[in-house]
Amino acid sequence: MSAPLKIVVAGASGRMGRMLIEAVVASGDCVLTGALEVAGSPALGSDPLAALGRPGGLRITDDLRAGLAGADVLIDFTRPEGTLAHLAVCREFGVRAVIGTTGFSDAQKAQIAEHARHLAIVMAPNMSLGVNVVLKLLGVAARALDGYDVEVIEAHHRHKVDAPSGTALAMGEAVARASGRTLDDCAVWGRHGVTGERDPASIGFAVVRGGDIVGEHTVLFAGSGECIEITHKSASRVNYAQGSLRAARFVAAQPPGLYGMDDVLGL
């Protein structure tokens, strides 16, 4: 029997962090060896496993080197600046990474690509297996429905800080790429006032924020006499956690490089 995969979770006290820790504990082939939080977090020094009834010697820390020492894979759903700081230490220690953080600038993405020259990284705007299948379906639909108007509608909880979501952007990119365009050239980021007639080459985005909505995404293909909707709804963060563990198992065996969930799933 092979040794368990040693996992560190960043943002350990957040909603996604707690779900990831629970998934690691329940996995049977992974073990939690570190739990990271930002300096000043009230969770620092607490036991990340206590809420699961499995208290031990592990403590949530803001010391990146102590938290990442001896780990195989870091799973990170935090903020762009934090993720980049984590990756710098991962690169130093040879710890592979699974990144679910969204909202990176182009310059920050370039920094991640540079780290990936020395480190195996899986990076995806959404770790859900279903969402990544939907991204492939969108490519098929975009090629078949040439000339249809495309709108992306997404909804998330009130605490989400970036908009549109990384998943919504990935969906728009999948449609644009399949139809020979780039999203930068055709995206419309919301509408207000007298906008004039819709540009048929545009991909529109609409954003909803409120309550505790986990995540809902719809891509609408509107043609003459018909409308096709491809929708994904998340009822909980369990699917993100399970997809992240699948990505961790994959990246643990990979050479340096930047991988996506399509690589993990063989799509």
Summary of the structure (lengths in Angstrom):
residues: 267
radius of gyration: 19.6
end to end distance: 28.8
largest distance: 65.4
contacts: 863
relative contact order: 0.16
helix: 36%
strand: 24%
